[in-house]
Amino acid sequence: MVFKDFDIIVQTLYPNIYNAPQIFTKMNKNKKPNYKPFKKDFKKPEKKSPQNFNFKTSFIKDIRAGNIEKANITGRVNRIVQTGGPTVFVVSDGTGSLQLKGFVGPGARAFPEINETDCIKAFIKIEEFQGEVEGDILKITKLNSEEEKEFLDSLKKIEMERAKVSAPKFLVENNILEKLKPSFIKAATEIRLAIIQDRPIIVRHHNDTDGYSSGFSLERAILPLIEEQHGSEKAGWEFFVRAPCQAPFYEIDDSIRDTANSLRNVAKFSNKMPLIIIADNGSTPEDLMAIKQGKIHGSDFIVVDHHFFGEEDVISPEVKVHINPFLVEESGAKYSAGMLCSELARFINPDVKNISQIPAMSGFADRIDLENPEVMKKYLKIAEEESYTKELLSDIALVIEYVSAKVRFMEVREYIEVLFGQPRNKQKELVKLMAPYIREMDKKGLAIGKANSKIEKIGKTNLQTIHIEESFPGFGFFPKPGRAVGLIHDNIQTEKGITNLITAGIMNTAITMRATDEANFSVHELIAFIKNRSPDAFVEGGGHKNAGSITFIPNKKEEVVKLLKEFIKGR
């Protein structure tokens, strides 16, 4: 190869410059390397030992930050993508990821000796393409075994140092949060490490206001870190997905979809298998099969939930981190998932923006004010400092409930950003337009519920029932069954002053329920009771003690309703 118009001959220093204590002292971009120029008419570089050169190696984070035209870098090849033009090598050195391009011909594989996971040293020319910094490869070689070991040891130190969490103060002082703090730190560390290692992240959340609050707060924390890692806003689309779950658990359908899409990206784009965060779902035995299915294919999981999971915690052994108040002997009815995820977001990214209103909004949406009023007052005060009144938060939550029913499984990232105040002026316009319209739909739903519900006395308890499919219009009607049951449950307490009340929305294969404390009810104990009395009904379900749902096979509907009444009578 003939080298022309170069002032230097390419050669890197020993890789021991990656010695961890020297990481930040070696990144002085203002100190010029002591290059020794060669004559321009020198046609072939003579072989010299590395000792004869004194080239400094640049870190990727400094290449992006500084005015560097050419640089030596050492890194690990995480991905190789063959385009119709150059071959793209995505290389990480622990401080960031950078695309290196090699070109030998249109669509031809450059440097075929370099494979994924190889550790390399390269001399590159720094260029900008479509607003992103990248490197044009002038020379690239593999590290030898000794160099590779030294580099990988250093890489691990750099990654762990960057992933380390500096725990912030919680937004509010609370014993539940303090008990969960070690889990917050561990979860945030795993998430930060996944970002640093170029691992895709999928956030799965329940399809309601609390679920969207959970997913959005995590999204706001994670996306900026992904964009920083790759030096590109586009990376947020490649390495992050947030998607709702229709069921109140991470079902096998969702797991298979996530796995299939991830395996395709592994084959097509050389991606890694993802870290999946399940929020406002994930803690119950119903989640177990889906989690295990994903693990077989290489996915890892973190669960942030507040639902009761029964006597045995079957999820923690299968996931990297499991956050749930019930795991520290506290009630999940005192903290919503959106509140937990908002606090976790601040551990992941201390500079996270636009989430201070989320704990109050999700808390009111999930009735946390009934169980933990003092904490809710503190979160509301924080929201009010950002001009979010309780009434505005209620309206936003209402619009989210409606939108969640319409978009179903879609991510709709940009639309959800508007709902959460990005930008604020558009959020206000949207909520002002839609909230009155949705309230009218709620009024219609309540009127239908009142006209078609029946109430009967069972001992001291009032059981209010409504047959959903016989009373409400079909698919797509708002309010959804769970919301409709909640509306008529609250209304009868207000209108008739009934305090000992259970409301059941009965469907062909499910019942959704709400209960007051005075009713001495428990969704979880009901499930155990029916399973014992009628195993052939194949009852499953979950939720909170006083609010949840169960499913069963269609021909056992009447038997299950009868057992529900027996259960109430026995309480």
C-alpha positions in Angstrom: 0.0 0.0 0.0 1.4 3.5 -0.9 1.0 6.2 1.8 0.8 9.7 0.4 0.1 13.1 2.0 0.3 11.7 5.6 2.5 13.4 8.1 2.6 10.4 10.4 2.9 6.6 10.2 0.1 4.8 12.0 1.0 2.9 15.2 -0.7 2.7 18.5 0.9 2.7 22.0 0.8 -0.2 24.2 -2.7 -0.9 25.3 -1.6 -0.5 29.0 -2.7 3.1 28.7 -6.1 1.7 29.6 -5.0 1.1 33.2 -8.1 2.2 35.0 -6.6 4.9 37.3 -5.2 6.7 34.3 -8.5 6.8 32.4 -9.3 10.5 33.1 -5.7 11.7 33.1 -5.1 10.4 29.6 -7.9 12.4 28.0 -6.3 15.8 27.7 -7.4 16.7 24.2 -5.3 20.0 24.3 -2.0 18.1 24.6 -0.8 17.2 21.1 0.7 13.8 20.6 4.4 13.6 19.9 4.1 12.3 16.3 7.3 11.9 14.2 6.6 12.9 10.6 8.0 11.0 7.7 8.9 12.2 4.3 5.8 12.5 2.0 7.5 10.6 -0.8 8.1 7.6 1.5 6.1 4.9 -0.3 6.2 2.0 2.1 6.5 2.2 5.9 9.4 0.3 7.3 8.6 -2.1 10.0 9.4 -0.7 13.4 8.7 -1.9 16.9 6.0 -0.2 18.9 8.7 1.2 21.2 9.8 3.6 18.5 6.4 5.4 18.5 4.8 7.6 21.0 1.2 7.8 19.8 -1.5 8.5 22.3 -4.8 6.6 22.1 -8.0 8.7 22.1 -11.1 7.8 23.9 -14.4 7.8 21.9 -16.0 10.3 24.3 -13.0 12.7 23.6 -13.3 12.2 19.9 -16.9 13.4 20.0 -16.1 16.3 22.3 -12.9 17.5 20.8 -11.6 18.9 17.5 -9.7 15.8 16.5 -9.0 15.1 12.8 -7.2 11.7 13.1 -7.0 9.4 16.1 -5.8 6.0 17.3 -8.5 4.1 19.1 -8.7 0.7 20.8 -12.0 -1.0 21.3 -14.2 -4.1 21.0 -16.3 -4.7 17.9 -19.9 -5.0 19.0 -21.5 -5.0 15.6 -20.6 -5.4 11.9 -23.1 -4.1 9.3 -22.5 -4.6 5.6 -24.1 -1.8 3.6 -24.4 -1.3 -0.1 -21.4 0.9 0.3 -18.9 0.5 3.2 -18.6 -2.1 5.9 -19.6 -0.5 9.3 -17.8 -1.6 12.4 -19.5 -0.4 15.7 -16.7 -0.2 18.2 -16.9 0.5 22.0 -14.0 1.4 24.3 -16.1 1.8 27.5 -16.5 5.6 27.1 -18.9 5.4 24.2 -19.6 3.7 20.8 -18.4 4.8 17.4 -19.1 3.7 13.9 -15.9 3.0 11.9 -16.3 2.6 8.1 -14.1 0.6 5.9 -14.5 0.8 2.1 -13.0 -1.5 -0.6 -15.8 -1.4 -3.1 -19.6 -1.0 -3.2 -21.1 -3.7 -1.0 -17.8 -5.4 -0.6 -16.7 -6.7 2.9 -13.8 -4.6 4.1 -11.3 -6.1 6.5 -12.8 -9.6 6.5 -10.3 -10.7 9.2 -12.2 -8.6 11.7 -15.2 -10.3 13.4 -17.7 -9.3 16.0 -16.3 -9.4 19.6 -12.8 -8.9 18.3 -10.7 -6.4 20.1 -8.9 -4.1 17.7 -6.7 -1.0 17.4 -7.4 1.3 14.5 -6.1 4.5 13.0 -9.0 6.6 11.8 -9.9 9.8 10.1 -12.7 11.6 12.0 -15.6 12.6 9.7 -19.2 13.7 10.1 -22.1 12.0 8.2 -25.7 13.3 8.5 -24.8 15.1 11.7 -23.1 12.2 13.4 -19.4 11.7 14.1 -17.8 8.5 12.6 -14.4 7.2 11.8 -13.0 6.4 8.3 -10.6 3.4 8.9 -7.0 4.0 7.6 -5.6 1.0 9.3 -7.1 -1.7 11.6 -5.6 -4.7 13.3 -6.6 -7.2 16.0 -5.0 -7.1 19.4 -2.8 -10.0 20.3 -3.9 -12.2 23.2 -1.9 -10.3 25.8 -3.1 -6.9 24.6 -6.7 -8.2 24.4 -6.7 -9.5 28.0 -5.2 -6.2 29.3 -7.8 -4.2 27.2 -10.8 -6.3 28.4 -9.7 -5.9 32.0 -9.6 -2.2 31.5 -12.8 -2.1 29.6 -14.7 -3.9 32.4 -13.3 -1.3 34.9 -14.4 1.6 32.7 -17.9 0.2 32.1 -18.5 -0.6 35.8 -17.2 2.9 36.8 -19.6 4.5 34.3 -22.5 2.3 35.4 -22.0 3.1 39.1 -25.0 4.8 40.6 -24.7 7.9 42.7 -27.9 7.5 44.7 -30.0 10.7 44.8 -32.3 11.7 47.6 -35.9 10.4 47.0 -38.4 13.0 46.0 -40.2 12.4 49.3 -39.1 10.8 52.5 -40.8 7.5 52.9 -40.0 4.2 54.7 -41.1 2.1 51.7 -38.6 3.8 49.4 -35.8 3.5 51.9 -36.4 -0.3 52.2 -36.3 -0.5 48.4 -33.3 1.7 47.9 -30.7 -1.2 47.5 -33.0 -2.6 44.7 -33.2 0.8 43.1 -29.4 1.0 43.0 -29.0 -2.5 41.6 -31.7 -2.0 38.9 -30.3 1.4 37.9 -26.8 -0.1 37.7 -28.0 -2.9 35.4 -29.8 -0.5 33.2 -26.9 1.8 32.9 -24.6 -1.1 32.1 -26.9 -2.4 29.4 -26.7 1.1 27.7 -22.9 1.2 28.0 -22.6 -2.3 26.5 -24.8 -1.3 23.5 -27.6 -3.7 24.6 -31.2 -2.8 23.5 -33.7 -2.1 26.2 -37.4 -2.9 26.0 -39.9 -1.4 28.5 -43.1 -3.3 28.9 -45.9 -1.6 30.9 -49.6 -2.1 31.7 -52.0 -0.3 29.4 -53.4 2.3 31.8 -52.4 5.6 33.3 -50.2 4.1 36.0 -48.5 1.8 33.4 -47.9 4.7 30.9 -46.6 6.8 33.8 -44.1 4.0 34.7 -43.0 3.5 31.1 -42.7 7.2 30.2 -40.6 8.0 33.3 -38.2 5.2 32.5 -38.1 6.3 28.9 -37.2 9.9 29.8 -34.3 8.6 31.9 -32.9 6.0 29.5 -33.2 7.7 26.0 -30.7 10.6 26.7 -28.1 8.0 28.0 -28.5 5.9 24.8 -28.1 9.0 22.6 -25.0 10.0 24.6 -23.5 6.5 24.3 -23.9 6.4 20.5 -23.6 10.1 19.8 -26.8 10.0 17.9 -30.5 10.8 18.4 -31.3 8.0 16.0 -29.9 5.5 18.4 -32.9 6.0 20.6 -35.0 4.2 18.0 -32.6 1.4 17.5 -31.8 0.6 21.1 -35.0 1.4 22.9 -38.6 0.2 22.7 -41.5 1.0 25.0 -44.7 -1.0 24.5 -47.9 -1.5 26.5 -49.3 -4.8 27.7 -53.1 -5.2 27.3 -53.3 -7.9 30.0 -52.5 -7.1 33.6 -49.4 -9.3 33.4 -46.5 -9.9 30.9 -48.2 -12.6 28.9 -46.6 -15.2 26.7 -47.9 -13.4 23.6 -45.9 -10.3 24.4 -42.9 -12.4 25.3 -42.9 -14.2 22.0 -43.3 -11.0 20.1 -40.4 -9.3 22.0 -38.2 -12.4 21.5 -39.0 -12.8 17.8 -38.3 -9.2 17.0 -35.1 -9.2 19.0 -33.9 -12.4 17.3 -34.6 -10.8 14.0 -32.5 -7.8 15.0 -29.7 -10.1 16.1 -29.6 -11.8 12.7 -30.2 -8.7 10.6 -28.3 -6.0 12.5 -26.0 -8.0 14.9 -27.8 -6.6 17.9 -27.5 -8.2 21.3 -30.6 -9.7 23.0 -32.3 -7.1 25.1 -32.7 -6.2 28.8 -36.5 -6.1 29.3 -38.0 -4.0 32.1 -41.6 -4.9 33.1 -43.4 -2.1 34.8 -46.7 -2.1 36.6 -46.8 -5.9 35.8 -44.4 -8.7 36.3 -44.6 -9.9 39.9 -47.2 -12.6 39.7 -47.1 -16.3 38.8 -48.9 -15.4 35.6 -45.8 -13.5 34.4 -43.4 -16.5 35.0 -43.8 -18.4 31.8 -43.3 -15.3 29.6 -40.1 -14.3 31.6 -38.7 -17.8 31.4 -39.4 -18.0 27.6 -37.5 -14.8 27.0 -34.6 -16.0 29.2 -34.1 -19.1 27.1 -33.2 -16.8 24.1 -30.8 -14.6 26.1 -33.0 -11.8 27.3 -32.7 -10.5 30.9 -35.4 -9.0 33.0 -36.0 -6.3 35.6 -39.5 -6.0 37.3 -40.9 -2.9 38.9 -44.4 -3.6 40.2 -46.7 -3.0 43.1 -49.3 -5.8 42.8 -49.6 -8.6 45.3 -48.1 -11.9 44.1 -49.4 -14.4 46.6 -47.6 -16.4 49.3 -44.6 -17.3 47.2 -42.3 -14.9 45.2 -41.6 -17.0 42.1 -40.3 -14.0 40.0 -37.2 -12.9 41.9 -35.1 -16.0 41.2 -35.7 -15.5 37.5 -34.9 -11.8 37.1 -31.9 -9.6 37.7 -33.9 -7.2 40.0 -37.4 -7.4 41.4 -38.8 -4.2 42.9 -42.1 -4.5 44.8 -43.2 -3.1 48.2 -44.6 -6.5 49.1 -41.0 -7.8 49.0 -40.1 -5.6 51.9 -43.3 -6.4 53.8 -45.1 -3.3 52.7 -48.4 -2.8 50.9 -48.3 -2.2 47.1 -51.5 -0.2 47.6 -49.4 2.6 49.2 -47.2 3.1 46.2 -48.1 3.1 42.5 -45.8 1.7 39.9 -45.5 5.2 38.3 -44.3 6.5 41.7 -41.7 3.8 41.9 -40.5 4.2 38.3 -40.2 7.9 38.7 -37.9 7.5 41.7 -36.0 4.8 39.8 -35.6 7.1 36.8 -33.6 9.5 39.0 -31.2 6.8 40.0 -30.7 5.8 36.3 -30.2 9.4 35.1 -29.8 12.2 37.7 -30.5 14.8 34.9 -33.8 13.2 33.9 -36.3 15.9 32.8 -40.1 16.2 32.8 -41.1 13.6 35.3 -41.8 15.5 38.5 -45.5 15.6 37.9 -45.7 11.8 37.2 -45.8 10.4 40.8 -48.8 12.5 41.8 -50.7 11.8 38.5 -50.1 8.0 38.7 -50.8 8.0 42.4 -54.2 9.6 42.0 -55.0 7.4 39.0 -54.3 4.3 41.1 -56.1 5.6 44.2 -53.0 5.7 46.3 -54.4 8.8 48.0 -56.8 6.5 49.8 -54.0 4.4 51.3 -51.1 6.8 51.6 -52.5 10.4 51.7 -49.4 12.0 53.4 -47.1 10.8 50.6 -49.6 11.9 48.0 -49.7 15.4 49.4 -45.9 15.7 49.1 -45.9 14.4 45.5 -48.8 16.8 44.6 -46.8 19.7 46.1 -43.9 18.8 43.8 -46.2 18.7 40.8 -47.8 22.0 41.7 -44.4 23.6 41.6 -44.4 22.8 37.9 -47.9 24.3 37.6 -49.7 20.9 37.6 -52.8 21.2 39.7 -54.7 18.2 40.9 -57.5 19.0 38.4 -55.0 19.1 35.5 -53.4 15.9 36.5 -56.8 14.3 36.7 -57.6 15.5 33.2 -54.3 14.2 31.8 -54.9 10.9 33.4 -58.3 10.7 31.9 -56.9 11.4 28.4 -54.2 8.8 28.9 -56.9 6.2 29.9 -58.8 7.0 26.7 -55.8 7.0 24.4 -54.5 3.7 25.9 -57.8 2.1 25.0 -57.4 3.3 21.4 -53.7 2.7 20.6 -53.7 -0.7 22.4 -50.3 -2.4 21.5 -48.8 0.6 19.6 -45.8 2.5 21.0 -46.9 5.9 19.7 -43.8 7.5 21.4 -44.4 11.0 20.0 -48.1 11.1 20.9 -47.4 10.0 24.4 -44.7 12.6 24.8 -47.3 15.3 24.1 -49.6 13.8 26.7 -46.8 14.1 29.3 -46.0 17.6 28.4 -43.5 17.7 25.6 -44.3 20.4 24.7 -46.4 21.8 27.5 -48.4 24.2 25.3 -49.5 21.3 23.0 -50.3 19.2 26.1 -52.7 21.8 27.5 -54.4 22.3 24.1 -54.9 18.5 23.7 -56.2 18.0 27.2 -58.5 21.0 27.0 -60.0 19.6 23.8 -60.3 15.9 24.8 -61.0 15.9 28.5 -64.5 17.3 28.3 -65.3 14.9 25.4 -64.1 11.9 27.4 -66.0 13.0 30.5 -69.2 12.9 28.5 -68.3 9.3 27.5 -67.8 8.5 31.1 -71.2 10.0 31.9 -72.7 7.8 29.3 -70.9 4.8 30.6 -72.0 5.5 34.2 -75.6 6.0 33.0 -75.5 2.6 31.3 -74.0 1.0 34.4 -76.6 2.5 36.7 -79.5 1.5 34.5 -78.3 -2.1 34.2 -76.6 -2.9 37.6 -78.3 -4.9 40.3 -77.6 -4.9 44.0 -78.2 -7.6 46.6 -77.4 -8.0 50.2 -75.2 -10.9 51.3 -74.9 -10.8 55.0 -73.7 -7.3 55.9 -72.1 -6.8 52.5 -73.8 -5.2 49.4 -72.9 -6.9 46.1 -73.5 -4.8 43.0 -73.3 -6.7 39.7 -73.5 -5.7 36.1 -73.3 -8.0 33.0 -70.8 -6.0 30.9 -71.3 -7.7 27.5 -75.1 -7.6 27.8 -75.1 -3.9 29.0 -72.4 -2.1 27.1 -71.7 -1.7 23.3 -69.1 -3.9 21.9 -65.4 -3.6 21.0 -63.8 -0.2 21.2 -66.4 1.3 23.6 -65.1 3.7 26.3 -65.1 3.4 29.2 -63.4 0.0 29.3 -64.9 -2.7 31.6 -62.5 -2.0 34.5 -63.2 1.7 34.4 -66.9 1.2 34.0 -67.0 -0.9 37.1 -65.0 1.7 39.0 -67.4 4.4 38.0 -70.5 2.6 39.2 -68.7 1.4 42.3 -67.8 5.0 43.3 -71.1 6.4 42.3 -73.3 4.2 44.5 -71.1 5.0 47.5 -71.7 8.7 46.9 -75.4 8.6 46.0 -76.5 6.1 48.6 -73.8 6.3 51.2 -73.1 2.5 51.0 -69.7 1.8 52.6 -69.8 -2.1 52.8 -69.7 -2.7 49.0 -68.3 -5.1 46.4 -69.0 -4.3 42.7 -68.5 -7.0 40.1 -68.5 -6.6 36.3 -69.4 -10.0 34.9 -68.3 -11.1 31.4 -68.4 -14.5 29.7 -64.8 -15.4 30.7 -63.9 -12.8 33.3 -65.0 -10.8 36.3 -63.5 -7.4 37.2 -64.1 -6.3 40.8 -63.8 -3.4 43.2 -64.4 -3.5 47.0 -64.3 -1.2 50.0 -62.2 -2.0 53.1 -65.4 -2.6 55.1 -66.3 -5.5 52.8 -63.4 -7.5 54.1 -62.7 -8.7 50.5 -59.6 -10.1 48.9 -59.1 -10.9 45.2 -56.3 -13.3 45.9 -58.2 -15.2 48.5 -61.2 -15.4 46.2 -59.0 -17.0 43.5 -57.7 -19.6 45.9 -61.3 -20.3 47.1 -62.7 -20.9 43.6 -59.7 -23.0 42.6 -60.3 -25.2 45.6 -64.1 -25.5 45.0 -64.1 -25.6 41.2 -60.7 -26.6 39.8 -62.3 -27.3 36.4 -63.1 -23.5 36.0 -59.4 -22.9 35.6 -59.6 -19.6 37.4 -56.6 -17.2 37.1 -56.2 -13.6 38.0 -54.7 -11.0 40.2 -54.5 -7.3 41.1 -54.7 -5.6 44.5 -56.6 -6.8 47.5 -59.7 -4.7 46.8 -59.3 -4.3 43.0 -58.6 -6.9 40.5 -59.9 -9.4 38.0 -60.3 -13.1 37.4 -60.6 -15.2 34.3 -62.3 -18.6 33.8 -63.6 -20.9 31.0 -67.0 -19.8 29.5 -69.1 -22.8 30.6 -68.2 -22.2 34.2 -69.5 -18.6 34.3 -72.6 -19.3 36.4 -70.7 -21.5 38.8 -68.0 -18.9 39.3 -70.6 -16.2 40.0 -72.3 -18.5 42.5 -68.9 -19.2 44.2 -68.2 -15.5 44.4 -71.4 -15.0 46.4 -70.5 -18.0 48.7 -67.1 -16.4 49.2 -68.6 -13.1 50.2 -71.1 -14.8 52.6 -68.3 -16.6 54.3 -66.4 -13.4 55.0 
